[in-house]
Amino acid sequence: MKEKFEIKNYIKLICLRLDHYESFIEDEVNTDCISDINDFVIKHRNEEGVKILMIEMRDMRMTTIKDVKNYIQNVHAFDYIRGLINSGNKPITAEQVDQMSVGEIATYLLDYKK
């Protein structure tokens, strides 16, 4: 019998540029695919002056900062991120990721069902 993963929700990946006078979101991806997460981390992990944020979203509304800027043109990256967290979405901390193997991360992000 083939093992299956059931998607709980999606992960928002944010690459936050911090070495600029005004911090900004350099890249943002919404995904439910572990390979997309891996590709994003590989793409940005060795860049100077950036931090990668992973946020486990509580619903499937896949909005981005570009969508928000259609309504609030001068929204700052930190206000956007604070709004995500205040809405009940859960940041995945570096400590959680550092203590997990790739398989454990996949299991954490997905409900494992046989």
N, C-alpha and C positions, 0 to 999 in steps of 0.2 A: 504494500500500500504506500502511495506517495504522501509525504508529509506536506502540510499546507500551512501558510501563515495567513491570518485574518488581520486586515488593517484596522487598527483602533482609530487612528486619525492621521494627521500628517505632521511633518517636521518643517519648521521654518528655519532656514539657514541664512545667517546674516554675516557678511564680511564688513566689519566696521573699521573705517580708516581713522586712526587716532593721531597720526603724526602731522596732520594738517592744522592750520590755525583754527578752522572750523571743522570739527569732526563730521563725517558723513558716511552714509551707507554706500559702499563701493559695489557690492554685489548682494543679491537676495534671491533665494530659490525656495520655492514651496515644493515639497516632494513627499512621497510615501515609499520611495524606492531606496534601499540600502546602498545600491551602487551610485546613485546620485549624491548621496551623503558622502560616500567615500571619495568620489570625484571632486566634490566641492572642497573637502578638507585637503586633499592632495594639491589642488589648484592654489589654495591660499595659505597653507600652513607655514611655508618658509618665507612669506612676504614680510618685509620690515614694516613696522608701524601699523599693523592690522590685528584685530582680534576677531575670532570666529565665535559667533553665538549660535546655539542650537536651542530652539524653543519647541516644546511639544504642544501643539495646538489642541484646543478642546473641541473644536468643531471643524467643519470642512470648508469654511469661507476662506478662500485662498487669495486674500488681498495682499497688496504690496505697498511699499511707501509711495510708489508712483501713483497708485490708485488713490491713496490718501491725499497726495498733493493736488489731485483734481478738485478737492474740496477745500483744503487748507494749504495754500501755496507755499507758505514759509514754515511748514512743520519741520522741526529739528529731529535728527535721528534719535536723540535721547528721549524726546517727547513721544515719538512713535513707539520706541521699545518699551517705555514705561506704560503706555496705553495697552500694549499687548499683554504685559504682565498683570496690570490692574484688571484686565478682562478675564482673568482666570487661567491664562495659558502658563505652562510651567517651563522655566528655563532648565536646561540640562547643564549641570555644572561640570567644570573641568575635573573635579575630584571624581564625579560619577564616571566620566569617560575614562580617566586614567586608571581606575580600578577595574574596568571591564575589558574583557577580550572582545574581539569583533563579533563573535557569536553571541555573547551576552548582550552587547549593544543591540544587535538585531532582535533578540528575544525581548529586550526592554521596549524597543520601539514598536514591536508587533506583538499581538496576542498569539502565542504559539498554540496551535490546535492540531491534534492528530486525527 
